[in-house]
């Protein structure tokens, strides 16, 4: 999902920040339910929110140039290493 968001920011995809946040909330809720009930699934309404992100990612993998995908991957690694997205945006400017 983070790579999808980064590629949207780079101009590849139409999903909104709100859709990304909603999908993230849905995943967190599904993980919480799964940990407590051992039932790992998305409800139908949740599925459709998350499907927007997956469809966007699929489209990005077909449309975005390899350089944009690689850069998004590098940004993801920097984020995982502790760099904030604000720091990345500052560095890009």
N, C-alpha and C positions, 0 to 999 in steps of 0.2 A: 504494500500500500504506500509506503514511503517513496519508493521509486516511482510509482504512478504519480504521486503528488509532485515530485521533483520534475518529472517529464511534463506534467501539465504546466508547471511554472515556466518551463522552457518553451512552451507554446505547442505542445503535442497533446491534445485532448481537451474535451469540453466539460469534464466533471468539475463541480465547484468545490470550494473549500468546505462548505456546509455538508455536501454529500460525503466528502472524505471523513469529516468528523463524525457524521452519523454512522458510517460504515465501521469506523473505529469503535464507537460506543457499542454497536451491535456485536462486534467480535468480543469485546471485553465481557459483555453480558453473557454471551454464549459460553465463553470459557468459565465464567463464574458458575453458571448453571451446570456445566459439565463436571466441574470439580465437586459440586455438592450432590449431584444426582447420578453421575456417571452416564448421563445421556448427552451425547455430543451432536448437536444439530442446530440448524437455524430454523426458526418459524418461517412460514411462507412469506409474510410481510417483511421480515428481516432479510430473507434471501433476496428479494427484489432490490432492496437498498444496496446490499453488498454486490449484487450482479452488475450494477452500474460501474463500480470500480473495476471489476474483473473484465468487463467488456471494454472499458477504456484502456486497460493495460494491454489487452489483446490487440486493439487497434494501434496502440503506441508501438508495439513490437513489430508491426507490419509497416508503419509509416515513419517512425523516427529514425534518423540516421544513426549508424553505429556509434559515432562520436558522441552524440547526445546521450545514448544509453550508457556508454562507458563513463561519461562525466557524472551521470546520475548515480551510477554504482560507486564511483569514488566519493561522491558527497555522502552517500549512505554509510560508507566505511568511516568517514570522518565523524559523522553523527554518532555512530556506534562507539567510536573512540572517545566521545565526550564533547565534541565540538557542537555548539548550538547552531540551529538554522540561521539565527540572527548573525552569528559570527561568519557563517558561510556567505550570507548575503553581503555583509560588509566587505569581505575579502573580494567578492566578485565585482563590487562597485569600484 
